[in-house]
């Protein structure tokens, strides 16, 4: 039953969370299992085929209660309902946020700011399926009549990271269709993507919401030139170029033979469920893409229906807020123990840091607490031989998320891989005292004096929190559920921090200044700061 503190005001709920976290700062995680016998059952949730264990987080039972009271005081459930109702929760841009509509089963009805959208989504999904099938079955060919065998996906940010995670997560070992990604403005990225491809059998998909992104357009023009150089003289390039954008006219003007659009209620970093992932649908097949949508929809249902205390995205969000705002932990590590999920940390960096790396509330007031932590990570077990040293023995406590996959390949469960994940999670929590380290060394034959000298170096403080997300296999459904889990977690955090998670003005200033720097590098009369002028002198000596 909800606590009577359900009725706490927002300020009181925040004060309670911080007060409880400070009082319990030195509480040992391991001790909580004895003090709270129901801890594992209360802090383990099954959702959409995933198993999430938050029992190794830092909170005591008092901390969990305070975190749930904060979620209620911040009206998380009402905010969730407003999103699914299609209200304009993107307050700065006055837009709905309705990416769940993109993965909803046929027949479900969504409205964006009162306007029905589901029939349009279903019609577009049918159109995408038809296009995908035509490409894969050779009915749609290049300008010389040869069927397509490769897809080059050009985008950046949300137009790249989501589809790239999907492709790397689900691609077969010997794919029937090659899918290559171009994001970076560095020509080396483009050259690597095009290496070994035949222009006659290559389909280029340009993904840009506005079709004005500088990096994407520069790469698109260069790849168009590559097509022109590799196809017969005077050949029509347009069958090889497809646009995915919210501005079809710009795509058509560029030379796209066909354009798939998505609405302004689809944010870039939430867009992989839309035509933005057309390249993946072609490379993987429509049935695989549909499985991805089904997994995400299953997580949507869990998010909408589960009570807060059993709601996986809510609990994961509250664990992060408890660490960040209650205990001042400003970084988080993500370690996926499956090679196919190696791009997940980069995807989460954008999803969470671009969404919640904000300094003002929804009404424009400065925030007086921490928001999104710095997120970093690497695929396990590689990370164990890199930054895990700091996770175990560094002075700052960095909460860690372990994505553990029971079976990573067709030959059977990879016990050594997931055993590493469980061992690392356990070691972070338990640690090793100086006395234990000393005893081990003496038992191994070292002198007591030498053991005393080395003991401080072999001491692990422990009591470092982690969450484990367990997946049986990386199926389309499991990957869809996992990505939707993190989407909803990010949303809940934004609600509790009272920020708009769906704009990204911080991306714009540097992009604007790039134009002035490029102008100065070309001899323009832009007024720049002394440091930038000096650096330009190194990089563009003619200025």
Secondary structure by P-SEA (a helix, b strand, c coil): cccccccccaaaaaaaaaaaaaaacccccccccccccccccccccccccbbbbcccccccaaaaaaaaaaaaaaaaaaaaaaaaaccccccccccccccccccccccbbbbccccccaaaaaaaaaaaaaaaaaaaaccccccccccccbbbbbbcccccaaaaaaaaacccccccbbbbbbccccaaaaaaaacccccccbbbbbbccccccaaaaaaaaaaaaaaaaaccccccccccbbbbcccaaaaaaacccbbbbbccccccccccccccaaaaaaaccaaaaaaaaaaaaaaaaaaacccccccaaaaaaaaaaaaaccccccbbbbbcccccccaaaaaaaaacccccccccccccccccccccccccccccaaaaaccccccccccbbbbbbbbccccccccccaaaaaaaaaaaaaaaaccccaaaaaaaaaaacccaaaaaaacccccccccccbbbbbbccccaaaaaaaaaaaaaaaaaaaaaacccccccccccaaaaaaaaaaaaaacccccccaaaaaaaaaacccc
